[in-house]
Amino acid sequence: MLHYTFTHRKVIIMNREQWLEHAAAYLIDHFARAGVAMPGVKVSCSWPGGGSARKRIGECWPRKASRGFVNEICISPTIEDGGKALSVLSHELAHAADDCVNGHKAAFIKITRRMGLVGKPTSAGMTPEAQASHLAILTAMHGAYPHRAIDLSAGKTKQTTRMIKCTCLNAHCEAIWRMSQKVIDKADSDMGIACPICHDSNVEVG
């Protein structure tokens, strides 16, 4: 297995997937020295496929889910800090070592502890010191993590007031119109809702 060592050499510029692939190879080698064997993996900067993009920042798929029979790891595009990306990657590598069999249960926890990860099982990751140490080595070899975060709130328009359908139940009218909930509540508390056409109070709201 390839062993990574810190050397002063020309930095090789690469894209984010290449950076993550090299980071995974480096971490796999590092954790192997701690007695945690891991298979080869594929890593991408992409949205998780099994949950909310707002909640999940990393994901590992079992080998049986891949036609290439490898663990596929996704690191959320919302992360641009290299140290945090490595911490999330280390958590997902722990799942890869377990091939996603035990979720966040005892067997998985045992793996994370051997890897030196800390925190709750669902969010176990590197200590700040470990993040800084590993990031310094990878940055020296491959440059900074070449990714800028995606802001999930950008470009979303503010939701406008929802207009509620009102229908006159007078068979000779059957007018349809819309009103805001605020106006409907006020009308109910005052004189009730009446059809603006025939003025019948037999009105269906919603």
C-alpha positions as semicolon CSV with decimal commas, in nm:
position;residue;x (nm);y (nm);z (nm)
1;M;0,000;0,000;0,000
2;L;0,118;0,350;-0,082
3;H;0,246;0,540;0,222
4;Y;0,210;0,916;0,226
5;T;0,497;1,117;0,372
6;F;0,534;1,491;0,415
7;T;0,793;1,622;0,171
8;H;0,875;1,965;0,032
9;R;0,789;1,941;-0,332
10;K;0,600;2,126;-0,599
11;V;0,228;2,137;-0,528
12;I;0,017;1,952;-0,786
13;I;-0,298;2,146;-0,867
14;M;-0,610;1,933;-0,910
15;N;-0,987;1,958;-0,910
16;R;-1,198;1,888;-0,603
17;E;-1,276;1,523;-0,685
18;Q;-0,909;1,449;-0,742
19;W;-0,826;1,625;-0,416
20;L;-1,084;1,419;-0,228
21;E;-0,963;1,096;-0,390
22;H;-0,606;1,169;-0,280
23;A;-0,731;1,266;0,066
24;A;-0,918;0,935;0,090
25;A;-0,607;0,738;-0,012
26;Y;-0,401;0,927;0,244
27;L;-0,654;0,870;0,523
28;I;-0,703;0,502;0,435
29;D;-0,327;0,455;0,469
30;H;-0,322;0,651;0,795
31;F;-0,609;0,455;0,952
32;A;-0,462;0,123;0,833
33;R;-0,168;0,193;1,063
34;A;-0,423;0,211;1,346
35;G;-0,548;-0,135;1,250
36;V;-0,858;-0,029;1,057
37;A;-0,862;-0,195;0,714
38;M;-1,065;-0,021;0,446
39;P;-1,151;-0,110;0,087
40;G;-1,097;0,119;-0,206
41;V;-1,355;0,396;-0,229
42;K;-1,478;0,657;-0,473
43;V;-1,529;1,008;-0,339
44;S;-1,714;1,300;-0,492
45;C;-1,824;1,649;-0,395
46;S;-2,195;1,594;-0,443
47;W;-2,533;1,600;-0,277
48;P;-2,631;1,305;-0,057
49;G;-2,879;1,077;-0,227
50;G;-3,050;0,928;0,078
51;G;-3,159;1,231;0,279
52;S;-3,202;1,604;0,308
53;A;-2,927;1,812;0,148
54;R;-2,972;2,061;0,432
55;K;-2,911;1,803;0,704
56;R;-2,666;1,553;0,560
57;I;-2,312;1,672;0,495
58;G;-2,171;1,332;0,403
59;E;-2,286;0,991;0,293
60;C;-2,140;0,648;0,223
61;W;-2,311;0,389;0,006
62;P;-2,255;0,013;0,053
63;R;-2,056;-0,175;-0,209
64;K;-2,363;-0,367;-0,324
65;A;-2,519;-0,037;-0,435
66;S;-2,236;0,030;-0,682
67;R;-2,192;-0,147;-1,015
68;G;-1,820;-0,106;-0,957
69;F;-1,863;-0,278;-0,618
70;V;-1,691;0,002;-0,427
71;N;-1,809;0,223;-0,146
72;E;-1,925;0,553;-0,293
73;I;-1,877;0,853;-0,064
74;C;-2,041;1,194;-0,110
75;I;-1,913;1,511;0,057
76;S;-2,168;1,792;0,057
77;P;-2,099;2,096;-0,168
78;T;-2,196;2,314;0,129
79;I;-1,855;2,240;0,282
80;E;-1,556;2,441;0,164
81;D;-1,331;2,419;0,469
82;G;-1,069;2,155;0,396
83;G;-1,038;2,045;0,758
84;K;-1,412;1,991;0,791
85;A;-1,417;1,804;0,459
86;L;-1,148;1,569;0,594
87;S;-1,342;1,518;0,917
88;V;-1,661;1,430;0,728
89;L;-1,459;1,206;0,496
90;S;-1,309;1,021;0,793
91;H;-1,660;0,956;0,930
92;E;-1,774;0,817;0,596
93;L;-1,459;0,605;0,569
94;A;-1,557;0,446;0,900
95;H;-1,885;0,347;0,735
96;A;-1,688;0,210;0,438
97;A;-1,475;-0,002;0,673
98;D;-1,804;-0,148;0,801
99;D;-1,958;-0,149;0,450
100;C;-2,253;0,040;0,601
101;V;-2,373;-0,275;0,779
102;N;-2,413;-0,148;1,135
103;G;-2,525;0,212;1,088
104;H;-2,411;0,409;1,392
105;K;-2,433;0,114;1,631
106;A;-2,171;-0,049;1,854
107;A;-1,958;-0,206;1,577
108;F;-1,937;0,128;1,398
109;I;-1,853;0,312;1,720
110;K;-1,569;0,068;1,783
111;I;-1,424;0,149;1,440
112;T;-1,444;0,526;1,497
113;R;-1,268;0,496;1,832
114;R;-0,982;0,299;1,675
115;M;-0,957;0,574;1,415
116;G;-0,934;0,839;1,686
117;L;-1,262;1,004;1,596
118;V;-1,458;1,186;1,864
119;G;-1,815;1,297;1,924
120;K;-2,156;1,136;1,899
121;P;-2,176;0,832;1,668
122;T;-2,395;1,020;1,418
123;S;-2,145;1,305;1,390
124;A;-1,814;1,146;1,493
125;G;-1,517;1,315;1,332
126;M;-1,159;1,432;1,372
127;T;-1,046;1,652;1,656
128;P;-0,952;2,008;1,550
129;E;-0,587;1,916;1,604
130;A;-0,611;1,613;1,375
131;Q;-0,792;1,817;1,111
132;A;-0,515;2,078;1,112
133;S;-0,237;1,819;1,102
134;H;-0,380;1,616;0,813
135;L;-0,486;1,927;0,621
136;A;-0,134;2,071;0,642
137;I;0,011;1,758;0,482
138;L;-0,249;1,740;0,206
139;T;-0,226;2,114;0,136
140;A;0,151;2,088;0,101
141;M;0,109;1,808;-0,152
142;H;-0,203;1,911;-0,340
143;G;-0,292;2,266;-0,244
144;A;-0,601;2,383;-0,056
145;Y;-0,932;2,203;-0,103
146;P;-1,038;2,351;-0,439
147;H;-1,404;2,409;-0,370
148;R;-1,625;2,703;-0,273
149;A;-1,945;2,630;-0,084
150;I;-2,292;2,637;-0,234
151;D;-2,539;2,851;-0,036
152;L;-2,869;2,666;-0,025
153;S;-3,057;2,984;0,062
154;A;-2,932;3,181;-0,239
155;G;-3,169;3,242;-0,527
156;K;-3,481;3,143;-0,337
157;T;-3,769;3,386;-0,364
158;K;-3,961;3,485;-0,056
159;Q;-4,290;3,304;-0,030
160;T;-4,583;3,532;-0,105
161;T;-4,907;3,537;0,094
162;R;-5,111;3,229;0,014
163;M;-5,451;3,317;-0,131
164;I;-5,729;3,083;-0,026
165;K;-6,011;2,980;-0,257
166;C;-6,364;3,086;-0,161
167;T;-6,675;2,951;-0,338
168;C;-7,030;3,080;-0,325
169;L;-7,267;2,786;-0,269
170;N;-7,570;2,971;-0,404
171;A;-7,677;2,760;-0,703
172;H;-7,771;3,075;-0,895
173;C;-7,428;3,233;-0,842
174;E;-7,139;2,989;-0,773
175;A;-6,886;3,272;-0,784
176;I;-6,523;3,186;-0,704
177;W;-6,267;3,428;-0,560
178;R;-5,959;3,422;-0,339
179;M;-5,872;3,592;-0,012
180;S;-5,578;3,588;0,227
181;Q;-5,613;3,401;0,558
182;K;-5,573;3,732;0,741
183;V;-5,875;3,882;0,563
184;I;-6,078;3,563;0,612
185;D;-6,008;3,564;0,986
186;K;-6,106;3,931;1,012
187;A;-6,428;3,875;0,815
188;D;-6,524;3,583;1,039
189;S;-6,468;3,789;1,352
190;D;-6,672;4,081;1,217
191;M;-6,975;3,998;1,004
192;G;-6,867;3,672;0,841
193;I;-6,782;3,610;0,476
194;A;-7,033;3,700;0,206
195;C;-7,020;3,651;-0,168
196;P;-6,903;3,972;-0,339
197;I;-7,145;3,902;-0,629
198;C;-7,477;3,790;-0,479
199;H;-7,394;3,875;-0,116
200;D;-7,507;3,529;-0,001
201;S;-7,336;3,422;0,324
202;N;-7,339;3,055;0,224
203;V;-6,969;3,042;0,136
204;E;-6,720;2,754;0,130
205;V;-6,362;2,844;0,225
206;G;-6,064;2,637;0,115
